[in-house]
Amino acid sequence: MRRFYLLYKNWQTMSAKLGWSHYVELLAIPGNLERAFYEKQCLQERWGVRDLKRQIASNLFYRLPASKKRGGFLQLACKGHNVQDAEDIIKDPYVLEFLSLPEPYSEKQLEDKIVNNLKMFLLELGNGFSFVARQYRMNIGKKQFYADLVFYNKVLRCYVLIDLKVRGGYSGVGQMGIYLNYFRLHVNSKDDNEPIGIILFKDNDNIEVKYALGGLSSRIFASKYMLSLPSADELRMIVNNSGDFCKSMGTNE
């Protein structure tokens, strides 16, 4: 209660949309910027207490694209996570601890688990996502292609295709390009923006994947996924590696 008084002396800054249980979780966060971010996200995305606890435990504050940019933490604390372009919806890594998937597993088992835990997966994807289909069939010439998971983001007004990879390999990059072109030509309505592709790798440190993506399309992204909650050290290593690679490719990310 003393900490509550010290942090919220001006009670008018508190939101009636959050309950006491929300504030109990927020009070446990030592950093002011991080606490302010989660408070704003609770309001923007209407998180329940369980959702808030899960997002704090998964270190969402440190996994968003803005956290990798100079001044990003301050921006997140002041404005929350605002989606304006394709890059803003990408997390690195994605944390899928709720799947409880034992090793070894196949891509089909991973997909099955995601569909069976769709509510939690949508929470991990972020605000504005709705599920469209799994194994979406595309007839191209005499061949058939299948997109693992298809979503629609109402904020960006575009389809988001997700390709699941248990093992690394750069072939998925070219395949995703085919999927995006198909959706752009045959699925998009006149009000839809360009589709986005996300290739989820168990380990996106695969150097072939990084060079296959480097300087290619701003609509195709590769991110690592984790099946357990990450530690602060793990996240720090991922963020540093991501920044080093972007510099080597001559980007401003």
LOTORRO-375883 format. One record per atom (N, C-alpha, C): residue in one letter; atom name; z, x, y. Coordinates in steps of 0.2 Angstrom, whole numbers, plus 5000, padded with zeros to 4 digits. Atoms other than C-alpha are relative to their C-alpha. Example, Ala and Ser with C-alpha at 12.3 -4.5 7.8 and 13.67 -1.06 7.14 Angstrom:
! LOTORRO-375883
[A N [5000 5004 4994]];
[A CA [5039 5062 4978]];
[A C [5000 5004 5006]];
[S N [4999 4996 4994]];
[S CA [5036 5068 4995]];
[S C [5003 4996 5005]];
! end
This chain:
! LOTORRO-375883
[M N [5000 5004 4994]];
[M CA [5000 5000 5000]];
[M C [5000 5004 5006]];
[R N [5000 4995 4994]];
[R CA [5003 5015 5012]];
[R C [4993 5002 5001]];
[R N [5007 4997 5000]];
[R CA [4986 5022 5008]];
[R C [4996 4994 5003]];
[F N [5004 5006 4998]];
[F CA [4979 5004 5011]];
[F C [5001 5000 5008]];
[Y N [4999 5001 4993]];
[Y CA [4987 5003 5028]];
[Y C [4997 5006 5004]];
[L N [5002 4994 4997]];
[L CA [4982 5021 5033]];
[L C [4992 5000 5001]];
[L N [5008 5000 5000]];
[L CA [4963 5018 5028]];
[L C [4997 4994 5004]];
[Y N [5002 5006 4997]];
[Y CA [4962 5000 5035]];
[Y C [5004 4997 5005]];
[K N [4996 5003 4995]];
[K CA [4972 4999 5050]];
[K C [4997 4995 5004]];
[N N [5004 5005 4996]];
[N CA [4959 4989 5059]];
[N C [4998 4995 4994]];
[W N [5002 5005 5005]];
[W CA [4959 4974 5047]];
[W C [4993 4996 5001]];
[Q N [5006 5003 4998]];
[Q CA [4944 4967 5056]];
[Q C [4994 5003 4997]];
[T N [5006 4997 5003]];
[T CA [4933 4980 5048]];
[T C [5000 4999 4992]];
[M N [5000 5002 5008]];
[M CA [4937 4973 5030]];
[M C [4996 4994 4999]];
[S N [5004 5006 5002]];
[S CA [4926 4961 5022]];
[S C [5003 4995 4996]];
[A N [4997 5006 5004]];
[A CA [4932 4944 5016]];
[A C [4996 4999 4993]];
[K N [5004 5000 5006]];
[K CA [4918 4946 5003]];
[K C [5002 5004 4994]];
[L N [4997 4996 5006]];
[L CA [4928 4959 4993]];
[L C [5007 4998 4999]];
[G N [4993 5002 5002]];
[G CA [4944 4955 4984]];
[G C [5004 5006 5000]];
[W N [4995 4995 5000]];
[W CA [4960 4965 4983]];
[W C [4998 5005 4994]];
[S N [5001 4995 5005]];
[S CA [4954 4972 4966]];
[S C [4994 5005 5002]];
[H N [5005 4996 4998]];
[H CA [4939 4979 4974]];
[H C [5003 5006 5004]];
[Y N [4997 4995 4996]];
[Y CA [4949 4988 4987]];
[Y C [5005 5005 4996]];
[V N [4996 4995 5004]];
[V CA [4961 4995 4974]];
[V C [4996 5005 4997]];
[E N [5005 4995 5003]];
[E CA [4946 5004 4966]];
[E C [4998 5004 5006]];
[L N [5002 4996 4994]];
[L CA [4940 5010 4983]];
[L C [5005 5004 5003]];
[L N [4995 4996 4997]];
[L CA [4957 5016 4988]];
[L C [5001 5007 4996]];
[A N [5000 4994 5004]];
[A CA [4956 5028 4973]];
[A C [4995 5006 5001]];
[I N [5005 4995 4998]];
[I CA [4941 5037 4980]];
[I C [5003 5005 5006]];
[P N [4997 4996 4995]];
[P CA [4948 5052 4990]];
[P C [4995 5002 5006]];
[G N [5004 4998 4994]];
[G CA [4932 5056 5000]];
[G C [4998 4994 5004]];
[N N [5001 5006 4996]];
[N CA [4929 5045 5015]];
[N C [4993 4998 5000]];
[L N [5007 5002 5000]];
[L CA [4910 5046 5015]];
[L C [4998 4996 4993]];
[E N [5002 5003 5007]];
[E CA [4909 5042 4996]];
[E C [5003 4992 5000]];
[R N [4996 5007 5000]];
[R CA [4922 5027 4999]];
[R C [4996 4995 5004]];
[A N [5003 5005 4996]];
[A CA [4912 5020 5013]];
[A C [4993 4998 4997]];
[F N [5006 5002 5003]];
[F CA [4896 5021 5003]];
[F C [5001 4994 4995]];
[Y N [4999 5005 5005]];
[Y CA [4903 5011 4988]];
[Y C [5002 4993 5003]];
[E N [4998 5006 4997]];
[E CA [4911 4998 5000]];
[E C [4993 4997 5002]];
[K N [5007 5003 4997]];
[K CA [4893 4995 5008]];
[K C [4996 4998 4994]];
[Q N [5004 5003 5006]];
[Q CA [4885 4994 4991]];
[Q C [5003 4994 4997]];
[C N [4997 5006 5003]];
[C CA [4897 4982 4985]];
[C C [4998 4993 5004]];
[L N [5002 5006 4996]];
[L CA [4892 4970 4999]];
[L C [4993 4999 5000]];
[Q N [5008 5000 5001]];
[Q CA [4873 4974 4998]];
[Q C [4998 4997 4993]];
[E N [5002 5001 5007]];
[E CA [4872 4972 4979]];
[E C [5004 4995 4997]];
[R N [4996 5006 5002]];
[R CA [4886 4959 4977]];
[R C [5003 5003 4993]];
[W N [4997 4998 5007]];
[W CA [4895 4970 4963]];
[W C [5006 4997 4999]];
[G N [4994 5002 5002]];
[G CA [4909 4963 4954]];
[G C [5005 5006 4999]];
[V N [4996 4994 5000]];
[V CA [4924 4974 4951]];
[V C [4998 5005 4994]];
[R N [5002 4996 5005]];
[R CA [4918 4980 4934]];
[R C [4994 5004 5001]];
[D N [5006 4997 4998]];
[D CA [4901 4984 4941]];
[D C [5002 5006 5005]];
[L N [4998 4995 4996]];
[L CA [4910 4994 4955]];
[L C [5003 5006 4996]];
[K N [4996 4995 5004]];
[K CA [4921 5004 4942]];
[K C [4995 5004 4997]];
[R N [5005 4997 5004]];
[R CA [4906 5008 4932]];
[R C [4995 5005 5005]];
[Q N [5005 4996 4995]];
[Q CA [4895 5014 4947]];
[Q C [5004 5006 5003]];
[I N [4996 4995 4998]];
[I CA [4910 5025 4953]];
[I C [5000 5005 4994]];
[A N [5000 4996 5006]];
[A CA [4912 5032 4935]];
[A C [4994 5004 4999]];
[S N [5006 4997 5001]];
[S CA [4894 5036 4934]];
[S C [4997 5005 5006]];
[N N [5002 4995 4994]];
[N CA [4894 5046 4951]];
[N C [4994 4998 5003]];
[L N [5007 5002 4997]];
[L CA [4880 5035 4958]];
[L C [4999 5003 5007]];
[F N [5000 4997 4993]];
[F CA [4884 5042 4976]];
[F C [4996 5007 5000]];
[Y N [5003 4994 5000]];
[Y CA [4878 5059 4970]];
[Y C [4993 5000 4996]];
[R N [5006 5000 5004]];
[R CA [4863 5053 4960]];
[R C [4994 4997 5003]];
[L N [5005 5003 4996]];
[L CA [4853 5045 4973]];
[L C [4996 5005 5004]];
[P N [5004 4995 4996]];
[P CA [4838 5053 4982]];
[P C [5003 5003 5006]];
[A N [4997 4998 4993]];
[A CA [4847 5054 4999]];
[A C [5005 5005 4999]];
[S N [4994 4995 5001]];
[S CA [4861 5064 4991]];
[S C [4997 5007 5000]];
[K N [5003 4993 5000]];
[K CA [4848 5079 4989]];
[K C [4997 5002 5006]];
[K N [5003 4998 4994]];
[K CA [4843 5079 5007]];
[K C [5005 5002 5005]];
[R N [4996 4998 4995]];
[R CA [4851 5087 5022]];
[R C [5003 4994 5004]];
[G N [4997 5006 4996]];
[G CA [4863 5074 5030]];
[G C [5000 4994 4996]];
[G N [5001 5006 5004]];
[G CA [4860 5062 5015]];
[G C [5007 4997 4999]];
[F N [4994 5004 5002]];
[F CA [4878 5059 5011]];
[F C [5003 4996 5006]];
[L N [4998 5004 4994]];
[L CA [4882 5054 5029]];
[L C [4996 4994 5001]];
[Q N [5004 5006 5000]];
[Q CA [4867 5043 5029]];
[Q C [5002 4994 4995]];
[L N [4998 5004 5005]];
[L CA [4873 5035 5013]];
[L C [5006 4996 5002]];
[A N [4994 5003 4998]];
[A CA [4890 5032 5020]];
[A C [4999 4995 5006]];
[C N [5001 5005 4994]];
[C CA [4884 5024 5036]];
[C C [4996 4994 4999]];
[K N [5005 5006 5001]];
[K CA [4870 5013 5030]];
[K C [5000 4998 4993]];
[G N [5001 5002 5007]];
[G CA [4872 5012 5011]];
[G C [4993 5003 4997]];
[H N [5006 4997 5003]];
[H CA [4857 5015 5000]];
[H C [4994 4995 5001]];
[N N [5005 5004 4997]];
[N CA [4842 5007 5009]];
[N C [4993 5002 4997]];
[V N [5006 4998 5003]];
[V CA [4826 5006 4999]];
[V C [4994 4999 5005]];
[Q N [5006 5001 4995]];
[Q CA [4810 5009 5010]];
[Q C [4994 5002 4997]];
[D N [5006 4998 5003]];
[D CA [4798 5018 4999]];
[D C [5002 5002 4992]];
[A N [4999 4999 5008]];
[A CA [4795 5023 4980]];
[A C [5005 5005 4999]];
[E N [4995 4995 5001]];
[E CA [4806 5038 4981]];
[E C [5007 4998 5000]];
[D N [4993 5003 4999]];
[D CA [4821 5028 4986]];
[D C [5003 4997 4994]];
[I N [4998 5003 5005]];
[I CA [4822 5019 4970]];
[I C [5002 5004 4994]];
[I N [5000 4995 5005]];
[I CA [4822 5035 4959]];
[I C [5007 5003 5000]];
[K N [4994 4997 5001]];
[K CA [4839 5041 4952]];
[K C [4999 5006 4995]];
[D N [5001 4994 5004]];
[D CA [4841 5058 4944]];
[D C [5007 5003 4999]];
[P N [5002 5004 5006]];
[P CA [4849 5057 4932]];
[P C [5001 4993 4999]];
[Y N [4998 5007 5002]];
[Y CA [4849 5039 4925]];
[Y C [5006 5001 4995]];
[V N [4995 5000 5005]];
[V CA [4865 5036 4916]];
[V C [5000 4994 4996]];
[L N [5001 5006 5005]];
[L CA [4864 5025 4900]];
[L C [5006 5000 4995]];
[E N [4995 5000 5005]];
[E CA [4881 5027 4893]];
[E C [5002 4994 4996]];
[F N [4999 5006 5002]];
[F CA [4882 5009 4890]];
[F C [4996 4998 4993]];
[L N [5004 5001 5006]];
[L CA [4869 5010 4876]];
[L C [5004 5002 4993]];
[S N [4997 4998 5006]];
[S CA [4881 5019 4864]];
[S C [4996 5002 4994]];
[L N [5006 4998 5005]];
[L CA [4866 5027 4855]];
[L C [5002 5006 4997]];
[P N [4998 4994 5003]];
[P CA [4871 5039 4842]];
[P C [4994 5004 4998]];
[E N [5006 4995 5002]];
[E CA [4860 5055 4838]];
[E C [4999 5000 4992]];
[P N [5006 5000 4997]];
[P CA [4847 5056 4831]];
[P C [4997 4993 5001]];
[Y N [5003 5007 4999]];
[Y CA [4837 5041 4838]];
[Y C [4993 5000 5002]];
[S N [5007 5000 4998]];
[S CA [4819 5036 4841]];
[S C [4999 4997 5006]];
[E N [5002 5003 4994]];
[E CA [4810 5030 4856]];
[E C [5001 4992 4999]];
[K N [4999 5007 5001]];
[K CA [4810 5012 4848]];
[K C [5007 4998 5000]];
[Q N [4993 5002 5000]];
[Q CA [4828 5012 4845]];
[Q C [5003 5001 5008]];
[L N [4998 4999 4993]];
[L CA [4831 5018 4864]];
[L C [4998 4994 5003]];
[E N [5002 5006 4996]];
[E CA [4820 5004 4870]];
[E C [5003 4993 4997]];
[D N [4996 5006 5003]];
[D CA [4829 4991 4858]];
[D C [5006 4999 5004]];
[K N [4994 5000 4997]];
[K CA [4845 4996 4865]];
[K C [5000 4998 5008]];
[I N [5000 5002 4993]];
[I CA [4840 4995 4883]];
[I C [4999 4992 5001]];
[V N [5001 5008 4999]];
[V CA [4833 4977 4881]];
[V C [5006 4996 4998]];
[N N [4994 5004 5002]];
[N CA [4849 4972 4872]];
[N C [5005 5001 5005]];
[N N [4995 4999 4994]];
[N CA [4859 4979 4887]];
[N C [4996 4999 5006]];
[L N [5004 5000 4994]];
[L CA [4847 4973 4900]];
[L C [5004 4999 5006]];
[K N [4996 5001 4994]];
[K CA [4860 4967 4912]];
[K C [5003 5007 5003]];
[M N [4997 4993 4998]];
[M CA [4868 4985 4913]];
[M C [4994 5004 5002]];
[F N [5006 4996 4998]];
[F CA [4851 4993 4914]];
[F C [4997 4998 5007]];
[L N [5002 5002 4993]];
[L CA [4846 4982 4929]];
[L C [5005 5003 5005]];
[L N [4995 4998 4995]];
[L CA [4863 4987 4937]];
[L C [4998 5008 5001]];
[E N [5001 4992 4999]];
[E CA [4858 5006 4934]];
[E C [4993 5001 5004]];
[L N [5006 4999 4996]];
[L CA [4840 5003 4941]];
[L C [5002 4999 5007]];
[G N [4999 5001 4993]];
[G CA [4847 4996 4957]];
[G C [4998 4993 5002]];
[N N [5001 5006 4997]];
[N CA [4845 4982 4969]];
[N C [4992 4998 5000]];
[G N [5007 5003 5000]];
[G CA [4829 4971 4968]];
[G C [4996 5000 4994]];
[F N [5004 4999 5006]];
[F CA [4823 4974 4950]];
[F C [5001 4993 4996]];
[S N [5000 5005 5004]];
[S CA [4818 4960 4939]];
[S C [4996 5002 4994]];
[F N [5004 4998 5006]];
[F CA [4812 4962 4921]];
[F C [4994 4996 4999]];
[V N [5007 5004 5002]];
[V CA [4794 4957 4916]];
[V C [4999 5000 4993]];
[A N [5002 5000 5007]];
[A CA [4790 4963 4899]];
[A C [5002 5007 4997]];
[R N [5000 4994 5004]];
[R CA [4792 4976 4885]];
[R C [4994 5001 4996]];
[Q N [5006 4999 5004]];
[Q CA [4777 4984 4876]];
[Q C [4994 4996 5003]];
[Y N [5005 5003 4996]];
[Y CA [4765 4977 4889]];
[Y C [4993 5002 4998]];
[R N [5006 4998 5003]];
[R CA [4748 4977 4881]];
[R C [4994 5000 5005]];
[M N [5006 4999 4995]];
[M CA [4733 4984 4891]];
[M C [4994 5001 4996]];
[N N [5007 4999 5003]];
[N CA [4715 4982 4884]];
[N C [4996 5004 5004]];
[I N [5004 4995 4996]];
[I CA [4705 4997 4891]];
[I C [4994 5002 4995]];
[G N [5005 4998 5005]];
[G CA [4688 4999 4883]];
[G C [5001 4997 4993]];
[K N [4998 5002 5007]];
[K CA [4690 4998 4864]];
[K C [5007 5002 4998]];
[K N [4993 4998 5002]];
[K CA [4708 5005 4865]];
[K C [5005 4995 5003]];
[Q N [4995 5004 4998]];
[Q CA [4724 4996 4867]];
[Q C [5006 5005 5002]];
[F N [4995 4996 4998]];
[F CA [4738 5004 4877]];
[F C [5006 4996 5001]];
[Y N [4993 5004 5000]];
[Y CA [4757 4998 4878]];
[Y C [5004 5004 5005]];
[A N [4994 4998 4995]];
[A CA [4769 5001 4893]];
[A C [5006 4998 4997]];
[D N [4994 5001 5003]];
[D CA [4786 5003 4886]];
[D C [5004 4994 5003]];
[L N [4996 5005 4996]];
[L CA [4795 4993 4900]];
[L C [4997 4999 5006]];
[V N [5002 5001 4993]];
[V CA [4789 4984 4915]];
[V C [5005 4996 5004]];
[F N [4996 5004 4995]];
[F CA [4799 4978 4930]];
[F C [4996 4999 5006]];
[Y N [5002 5001 4993]];
[Y CA [4796 4971 4947]];
[Y C [5005 5001 5005]];
[N N [4995 4999 4995]];
[N CA [4805 4977 4962]];
[N C [4998 4996 5006]];
[K N [5002 5005 4995]];
[K CA [4805 4963 4975]];
[K C [5001 5003 5007]];
[V N [4999 4997 4994]];
[V CA [4811 4975 4989]];
[V C [4993 5004 5002]];
[L N [5006 4997 4998]];
[L CA [4795 4986 4988]];
[L C [4994 4996 4998]];
[R N [5005 5004 5002]];
[R CA [4785 4972 4981]];
[R C [4994 5003 4996]];
[C N [5005 4996 5004]];
[C CA [4777 4982 4967]];
[C C [5003 5000 4993]];
[Y N [4999 5000 5007]];
[Y CA [4777 4983 4948]];
[Y C [5003 5007 4999]];
[V N [4997 4993 5002]];
[V CA [4788 4998 4941]];
[V C [4999 5000 4992]];
[L N [5001 4999 5007]];
[L CA [4782 5004 4924]];
[L C [5005 5006 4997]];
[I N [4996 4995 5003]];
[I CA [4794 5014 4913]];
[I C [4998 5003 4993]];
[D N [5002 4997 5007]];
[D CA [4789 5026 4899]];
[D C [5006 5004 4998]];
[L N [4994 4996 5003]];
[L CA [4803 5032 4888]];
[L C [4998 5006 4995]];
[K N [5002 4994 5004]];
[K CA [4802 5049 4880]];
[K C [5007 5003 4997]];
[V N [4994 4997 5004]];
[V CA [4815 5056 4867]];
[V C [4999 5007 5000]];
[R N [5001 4992 5000]];
[R CA [4806 5073 4867]];
[R C [4995 5001 5006]];
[G N [5004 4998 4995]];
[G CA [4797 5082 4881]];
[G C [4993 5000 4999]];
[G N [5007 4999 5001]];
[G CA [4779 5084 4884]];
[G C [4996 4997 5006]];
[Y N [5003 5002 4994]];
[Y CA [4767 5083 4898]];
[Y C [4994 4994 4999]];
[S N [5005 5005 5001]];
[S CA [4755 5070 4890]];
[S C [5001 4994 5003]];
[G N [4998 5006 4997]];
[G CA [4765 5056 4896]];
[G C [4998 4999 5007]];
[V N [5002 5000 4993]];
[V CA [4760 5060 4914]];
[V C [4993 4997 5001]];
[G N [5007 5002 4999]];
[G CA [4741 5057 4912]];
[G C [5000 4993 4997]];
[Q N [5000 5007 5003]];
[Q CA [4745 5041 4901]];
[Q C [5003 4995 5005]];
[M N [4997 5004 4995]];
[M CA [4756 5034 4915]];
[M C [4995 4999 5006]];
[G N [5006 5001 4995]];
[G CA [4741 5037 4927]];
[G C [4996 4994 4998]];
[I N [5004 5005 5003]];
[I CA [4731 5026 4916]];
[I C [5003 4993 5001]];
[Y N [4996 5006 4999]];
[Y CA [4744 5012 4916]];
[Y C [5000 4998 5007]];
[L N [4999 5002 4993]];
[L CA [4746 5012 4935]];
[L C [4993 4998 5002]];
[N N [5007 5002 4998]];
[N CA [4727 5011 4938]];
[N C [4998 4993 4997]];
[Y N [5001 5007 5004]];
[Y CA [4726 4996 4925]];
[Y C [5004 4995 5004]];
[F N [4996 5005 4997]];
[F CA [4740 4987 4934]];
[F C [4997 4999 5007]];
[R N [5003 5000 4994]];
[R CA [4732 4991 4951]];
[R C [4994 4995 5000]];
[L N [5007 5003 5000]];
[L CA [4715 4984 4946]];
[L C [5001 4993 4997]];
[H N [5000 5006 5004]];
[H CA [4720 4970 4934]];
[H C [5006 4995 5000]];
[V N [4994 5004 5001]];
[V CA [4738 4964 4936]];
[V C [5003 4999 5008]];
[N N [4998 5001 4993]];
[N CA [4742 4966 4955]];
[N C [4997 4994 5003]];
[S N [5002 5005 4996]];
[S CA [4741 4951 4966]];
[S C [4998 5003 5007]];
[K N [5002 4997 4993]];
[K CA [4734 4953 4984]];
[K C [5006 5002 5004]];
[D N [4994 4998 4996]];
[D CA [4752 4954 4991]];
[D C [5004 5006 4997]];
[D N [4996 4994 5003]];
[D CA [4758 4968 4979]];
[D C [4998 5006 5002]];
[N N [5001 4993 4999]];
[N CA [4759 4986 4983]];
[N C [4998 5004 4994]];
[E N [5002 4996 5005]];
[E CA [4754 5000 4973]];
[E C [5005 5001 4994]];
[P N [4995 4999 5005]];
[P CA [4763 5001 4956]];
[P C [5003 5007 5000]];
[I N [4996 4993 5001]];
[I CA [4776 5015 4952]];
[I C [5001 5001 4993]];
[G N [4999 4998 5007]];
[G CA [4778 5024 4936]];
[G C [5006 5005 5000]];
[I N [4995 4996 5001]];
[I CA [4794 5032 4930]];
[I C [5000 5002 4993]];
[I N [5000 4998 5006]];
[I CA [4794 5043 4915]];
[I C [5007 5003 4999]];
[L N [4993 4999 5001]];
[L CA [4812 5044 4908]];
[L C [5000 5005 4994]];
[F N [5000 4995 5005]];
[F CA [4815 5060 4898]];
[F C [5007 5001 4998]];
[K N [4993 4998 5002]];
[K CA [4830 5065 4888]];
[K C [5002 5007 5003]];
[D N [4999 4994 4996]];
[D CA [4828 5082 4896]];
[D C [4994 5002 5004]];
[N N [5005 4999 4996]];
[N CA [4817 5083 4911]];
[N C [4999 5007 5003]];
[D N [5000 4993 4999]];
[D CA [4820 5102 4912]];
[D C [4993 5003 4997]];
[N N [5006 4998 5003]];
[N CA [4804 5103 4902]];
[N C [4995 5003 5005]];
[I N [5004 4997 4995]];
[I CA [4793 5115 4913]];
[I C [4993 4998 5000]];
[E N [5007 5003 5000]];
[E CA [4777 5108 4907]];
[E C [5000 4993 5004]];
[V N [5000 5006 4996]];
[V CA [4782 5091 4914]];
[V C [5000 5001 5007]];
[K N [4999 4999 4993]];
[K CA [4787 5098 4930]];
[K C [4993 5002 5004]];
[Y N [5006 4998 4997]];
[Y CA [4771 5107 4933]];
[Y C [4994 4995 4999]];
[A N [5004 5005 5000]];
[A CA [4761 5092 4927]];
[A C [5000 4995 5006]];
[L N [4999 5005 4994]];
[L CA [4769 5081 4941]];
[L C [4999 5004 5006]];
[G N [5000 4996 4994]];
[G CA [4769 5095 4954]];
[G C [4994 4998 5004]];
[G N [5005 5001 4995]];
[G CA [4758 5090 4969]];
[G C [4995 4994 4998]];
[L N [5005 5005 5003]];
[L CA [4750 5075 4959]];
[L C [5001 4994 5004]];
[S N [5000 5007 4997]];
[S CA [4754 5057 4963]];
[S C [5007 4999 5003]];
[S N [4994 5002 4998]];
[S CA [4768 5051 4974]];
[S C [5003 4993 4997]];
[R N [4998 5007 5003]];
[R CA [4769 5035 4963]];
[R C [5002 5002 4993]];
[I N [4997 4999 5006]];
[I CA [4774 5044 4947]];
[I C [5005 5005 5000]];
[F N [4994 4996 5000]];
[F CA [4791 5051 4944]];
[F C [5003 5002 4993]];
[A N [4997 4998 5006]];
[A CA [4800 5060 4930]];
[A C [5008 5001 5001]];
[S N [4993 4999 5000]];
[S CA [4819 5059 4928]];
[S C [5003 5001 4994]];
[K N [4996 4999 5006]];
[K CA [4832 5064 4916]];
[K C [5004 4994 4998]];
[Y N [4995 5005 5001]];
[Y CA [4842 5051 4907]];
[Y C [5006 5003 4996]];
[M N [4994 4998 5003]];
[M CA [4860 5054 4900]];
[M C [5003 4994 4996]];
[L N [4997 5005 5004]];
[L CA [4869 5045 4886]];
[L C [5008 5000 5001]];
[S N [4993 5000 4998]];
[S CA [4886 5049 4893]];
[S C [5001 5001 5007]];
[L N [4998 4999 4993]];
[L CA [4895 5049 4910]];
[L C [5000 5007 5002]];
[P N [5000 4993 4998]];
[P CA [4891 5065 4919]];
[P C [5006 5002 5004]];
[S N [4994 4997 4996]];
[S CA [4904 5077 4926]];
[S C [4997 5002 5007]];
[A N [5002 4998 4993]];
[A CA [4903 5083 4944]];
[A C [4996 5006 4999]];
[D N [5003 4994 5001]];
[D CA [4898 5100 4937]];
[D C [4992 4999 4998]];
[E N [5007 5001 5002]];
[E CA [4883 5093 4928]];
[E C [4996 4997 5005]];
[L N [5004 5003 4994]];
[L CA [4877 5083 4943]];
[L C [4998 5005 5005]];
[R N [5001 4995 4995]];
[R CA [4879 5098 4954]];
[R C [4994 5005 4997]];
[M N [5005 4996 5003]];
[M CA [4868 5108 4942]];
[M C [4993 4997 5000]];
[I N [5007 5004 5000]];
[I CA [4854 5094 4941]];
[I C [4998 5000 5007]];
[V N [5002 5000 4993]];
[V CA [4854 5093 4960]];
[V C [4997 5006 5002]];
[N N [5003 4993 4999]];
[N CA [4852 5112 4962]];
[N C [4994 5001 4997]];
[N N [5006 4999 5004]];
[N CA [4839 5113 4949]];
[N C [4994 4996 5003]];
[S N [5005 5004 4997]];
[S CA [4829 5099 4957]];
[S C [4998 5003 5007]];
[G N [5002 4997 4994]];
[G CA [4830 5107 4974]];
[G C [4996 5006 5000]];
[D N [5004 4994 5001]];
[D CA [4824 5124 4968]];
[D C [4993 4999 4998]];
[F N [5007 5001 5003]];
[F CA [4809 5117 4959]];
[F C [4996 4997 5006]];
[C N [5004 5002 4994]];
[C CA [4804 5107 4975]];
[C C [4998 5005 5004]];
[K N [5002 4995 4996]];
[K CA [4804 5122 4985]];
[K C [4995 5005 4997]];
[S N [5005 4996 5004]];
[S CA [4794 5132 4972]];
[S C [4993 4996 5001]];
[M N [5006 5004 5000]];
[M CA [4781 5118 4973]];
[M C [4997 4999 5007]];
[G N [5002 5001 4993]];
[G CA [4780 5118 4992]];
[G C [5001 4993 5003]];
[T N [4999 5006 4997]];
[T CA [4787 5101 4995]];
[T C [5006 5000 5004]];
[N N [4994 5000 4995]];
[N CA [4800 5095 5008]];
[N C [5005 4996 4997]];
[E N [4995 5004 5003]];
[E CA [4811 5085 4996]];
[E C [5006 5004 5000]];
! end
